[in-house]
Amino acid sequence: MLPDSAPETANPWGDAPSPYEELGGETVLRVLVDRFYDRIAADSPALRAMHPADDSNSRRNLFEFLSGWMGGPQLYMERKGHPRLRMRHIPFAIGSSEAEEWLRCMRGALADVAVAEPLRSYLDARLTQTAHHVVNTN
């Protein structure tokens, strides 16, 4: 016997095969990353201080990382190998407050590009885990 109703979506993020495709692929991901770094520049002196004056390389790294992390092209791994997020963030004092500040900026960027549910909640949960994974100080 078939269930009374089919699930609303095929995946926890929506109907597309990957979060990357659900988001809108490369074009929307680039806008998301730019909005994120624009928010850091405008609203987060602490996070801005962790980045070089020219943040273009930071933007590229995050775009490439998120591309693969969301199920799109593995651009970061092709260029730099395994992300090793904890190791790459060791030079920076990252506590819970910095992780939460990073998440605040990313949540704002997700809102700026109008990421809809259920993708927004899916990304928020996964990004929260990732942000707290790089915490290296109290």
C-alpha positions as CSV (number, residue, x, y, z in Angstrom):
1,M,0.0,0.0,0.0
2,L,1.3,3.5,-0.9
3,P,1.6,6.2,1.8
4,D,-1.2,8.8,1.9
5,S,1.2,11.5,0.9
6,A,4.6,11.7,-0.6
7,P,7.3,13.7,1.1
8,E,7.4,17.4,0.1
9,T,11.0,17.2,-1.1
10,A,13.4,14.5,-2.2
11,N,16.2,15.8,0.0
12,P,16.5,17.8,3.3
13,W,17.5,20.9,1.2
14,G,14.9,20.7,-1.5
15,D,14.2,19.0,-4.8
16,A,17.6,19.5,-6.6
17,P,20.2,16.8,-6.5
18,S,22.6,18.9,-4.4
19,P,22.4,22.0,-2.2
20,Y,24.7,23.7,-4.8
21,E,22.1,23.2,-7.5
22,E,19.2,24.1,-5.2
23,L,20.9,27.4,-4.4
24,G,21.3,28.2,-8.1
25,G,24.8,27.1,-8.8
26,E,27.9,29.2,-9.5
27,T,26.1,32.5,-10.2
28,V,24.1,32.6,-6.9
29,L,27.0,31.1,-4.9
30,R,29.3,34.0,-6.1
31,V,26.7,36.5,-5.0
32,L,26.3,34.8,-1.6
33,V,30.1,34.9,-1.0
34,D,30.3,38.5,-2.0
35,R,27.4,39.5,0.2
36,F,29.0,37.6,3.1
37,Y,32.3,39.5,2.7
38,D,30.5,42.8,2.2
39,R,28.7,42.2,5.5
40,I,32.0,41.4,7.2
41,A,33.5,44.6,5.8
42,A,30.5,46.7,6.9
43,D,29.5,45.1,10.2
44,S,32.2,43.0,11.7
45,P,35.5,44.7,12.6
46,A,36.8,41.7,14.5
47,L,36.3,39.3,11.5
48,R,37.5,42.0,9.0
49,A,40.8,42.2,11.0
50,M,41.5,38.5,10.4
51,H,41.5,39.1,6.6
52,P,44.0,40.9,4.4
53,A,43.2,44.4,3.1
54,D,42.6,42.8,-0.3
55,D,40.1,40.1,0.5
56,S,39.8,38.8,-3.0
57,N,41.8,35.6,-2.2
58,S,39.6,35.0,0.8
59,R,36.5,35.4,-1.4
60,R,37.9,33.0,-3.9
61,N,38.8,30.4,-1.3
62,L,35.3,30.5,0.3
63,F,33.6,30.4,-3.0
64,E,35.6,27.3,-4.1
65,F,35.3,25.6,-0.7
66,L,31.5,26.1,-0.6
67,S,31.1,24.9,-4.2
68,G,32.5,21.5,-3.3
69,W,31.0,21.5,0.2
70,M,27.5,22.0,-1.3
71,G,27.9,19.3,-3.8
72,G,29.1,21.3,-6.8
73,P,32.5,21.3,-8.5
74,Q,35.4,20.5,-6.1
75,L,37.3,23.6,-7.1
76,Y,39.0,24.1,-3.7
77,M,40.3,20.5,-3.5
78,E,41.5,20.7,-7.1
79,R,43.5,23.8,-6.4
80,K,44.6,23.3,-2.8
81,G,43.9,19.8,-1.7
82,H,41.8,18.8,1.3
83,P,40.4,21.9,3.1
84,R,41.8,21.0,6.5
85,L,39.6,23.7,8.0
86,R,40.9,23.5,11.6
87,M,44.6,23.6,10.4
88,R,44.1,26.5,8.0
89,H,42.3,28.5,10.8
90,I,44.9,27.9,13.5
91,P,46.7,31.2,12.9
92,F,43.6,33.0,14.0
93,A,42.2,33.2,17.6
94,I,38.7,31.8,16.9
95,G,36.4,31.5,19.9
96,S,32.6,30.9,20.1
97,S,32.0,34.6,19.7
98,E,33.9,34.7,16.4
99,A,32.1,31.6,15.2
100,E,28.8,33.2,16.0
101,E,29.8,36.5,14.4
102,W,30.8,34.6,11.2
103,L,27.4,32.8,11.3
104,R,25.6,36.2,11.8
105,C,27.2,37.5,8.6
106,M,26.5,34.3,6.7
107,R,22.9,34.3,7.8
108,G,22.6,37.9,6.6
109,A,24.1,36.9,3.3
110,L,21.7,34.0,2.9
111,A,18.8,36.5,3.6
112,D,20.3,39.0,1.1
113,V,20.2,36.4,-1.7
114,A,16.7,35.2,-0.6
115,V,17.7,31.6,0.0
116,A,14.4,29.8,0.6
117,E,13.4,27.0,2.9
118,P,14.2,24.2,3.3
119,L,17.6,25.0,1.9
120,R,18.2,27.9,4.3
121,S,17.6,25.7,7.4
122,Y,19.7,22.9,6.0
123,L,22.6,25.3,5.3
124,D,22.3,27.0,8.6
125,A,22.6,23.8,10.5
126,R,25.6,22.5,8.5
127,L,27.3,25.9,8.6
128,T,26.8,26.1,12.3
129,Q,28.6,22.8,12.7
130,T,31.4,23.9,10.4
131,A,31.8,27.3,12.1
132,H,32.1,25.7,15.5
133,H,34.5,23.1,14.2
134,V,37.2,25.7,13.7
135,V,36.9,27.2,17.2
136,N,40.4,27.0,18.7
137,T,40.3,29.2,21.8
138,N,38.0,29.8,24.7
